[in-house]
């Protein structure tokens, strides 16, 4: 629970949910791999729901553009959640996604208003479906991969991208959780819920602290580097054990 709280704090401070790291921590603890996506997606939802609501209330969500991406990613995430996967394949994909996550977090974030939208911006919806499918398959939100692409394409302002990534994570997590529940049945969902309750409390506390305080205590680029280091260590450790 403490590790989940710290993870939620770090991820929320840079606008993400932390699903991939939750899954990796649970995998390292020896929990049944079929339960990992259920617990991680539930924790994701607990962390990003508040952020998505705050972005919407502040008028920062670019709804017209964001809904196109979300509408493509959500159903694909549901299909990913339905897809059967072997344990070794699951852990390899999860570990690899963590290493890639660490690298994407090191990409410099563009500031609001920095340059006009790039030519690639119009093609960003094409990335939503494959990212959504992968998110549902391994139990993550996918925003950690979407956001760097949007920044590189100068798709919108930094806050607009953060709002879109948060909404993308929320919708993908809901759809992915539904797919995982249908695939694994009510029995495993009940077991996952029992394991998740103290962790859900931890991520709600960590997520609130991260979104409200962490960015004020440390420079944002320090927080991103610390998060990337944490994710990289966990990812490499997970791949080493496959």
Protein Blocks (a to p, Z undefined) as FASTA:
>chain_A
ZZmmmmmmmmmmnopaolmmmmmmmmmnopafklmmmmmmmmmmmmmmmmmmmmmmnopa
cfklmmmmmmmmmmmmmmmmmpccdfklmmmmmmmmmmmmmmmmmpccddehiapadfkl
mmmmmmmmmmmmmmmmnopahlmmmmmmmmmnombcfklmmmmmmmmmmmmmmmmmmmmm
mmnommlmmmmmmmmmmmmmmmmmmmmmmmmmmmmmpcfklmmmmmmmmmmmmmmmmmmm
ZZ
